[in-house]
Amino acid sequence: MASLPQIRIPATYLRGGTSKGVFFRLLDLPEVAQQPGAARDALLLRVIGSPDPYGKQIDGMGGATSSTSKTVIVSKSSRPDHDVDYLFGQVAIDKAFVDWTGNCGNLSAAVGPFAIAGGLVDASRVPHDGIATVRIWQANIGKTIIAHVPISQGEVQETGDFELDGVTFPAAEVQLEFLDPAAEEEGAGGAMFPTGNLIDDLDVPGVGTLKATMINAGIPTIFVEAAAIGYTGTELQDAINSDPKALAMFETIRAHGALRMGLIRSLEEIATRQHTPKIAFVARPADYVSSSGKHVAAGDIDLLVRAMSMGKLHHAMMGTAAVAIGTAAAIPGTLVNLAAGGGERQAVRFGHPSGTLRVGAEATRVDGAWTVTKAIMSRSARVLMEGWVRVPGSPF
């Protein structure tokens, strides 16, 4: 059997928020992978090490979790008033599948720093010291993200004292603004609440009829009450991820919610949307101990939220789901808002498995319909490795 040489592609491995991913400049990709399609997907799958029946991604850059099986492609933007275009690919671990249906809010924090370091942002827009404002077009969902990136002596500042639960070490703060975060999902008519209701009765065979808030903001998300499915909202990963029946239940709820939201036309299609929609459960505040051993007091949070990502309970909180949480919390009458105590609010601090997170949203009601102009949260980002990633020529 003839051996195939490896090709090498310029790439950077970055942490953004509580996720990690392999970042590429579009024009650094092999020409055949510079366009969407099978060749690009095959390349990214091989880079990450999927599909892996062992579920470990040993032969690739992936870390065998939804938070570390991610890829990003960035290019100069041709759109007015934007610096770069950002495309996110969530790579399945055990399947030959790249999901392009949604954004990664955590890795959004690394896009601005990567773009500046990679020469994709006009040098005139980067101060010698201060904050660089990077205008990002999120191509998966057609939305604008504004990243405020700290700059020190002309370089991206990565170290600092900003602490983010779910990340071990402090770093420099990157503030993100998700403008007009209501997602324009095909089949959902671009509506923030695709069913037209703040709360629906969602019939799920084998589970029952659940109260659900289904929202398109940041990422399509289905919120249910923790108590309705037998949980308290203080659960950590092992309580759910070690329970096959629980995982199957969540996937069933997710499928029926996606169908109700108009994101799929049949239940079978949910297999092609592993990244979206997300499903989360909420509860009123309660004391608990986070995965790091940190004590979280009920008086320090507004509500509890646990969210599923790629079929598993997330170790912290997806950034896009945090946008959905902040948006839903700002709108009186949603399950998220009610769990936080109801009423109008511009920000919430919620408890997740790794600790707490604060997210804000600006909501207004116009002609009886709710709109959210932006959601705001802070993350951090850091380059872990840069150079080239190598893959066998066989993916092409």
PyMOL commands that set and color helices and strands:
alter all, ss='L'
color gray80, all
select helices_A, chain A and resi 26-28+31-33+38-48+105-117+123-125+227-229+237-241+244-261+267-272+298-300+319-329+335-339
alter helices_A, ss='H'
color red, helices_A
select strands_A, chain A and resi 6-16+19-25+70-76+84-91+98-99+130-138+143-152+155-156+173-179+200-204+208-216+220-225+278-283+288-289+295-296+303-309+312-313+347-352+355-366+369-392
alter strands_A, ss='S'
color yellow, strands_A
deselect
rebuild
show_as cartoon
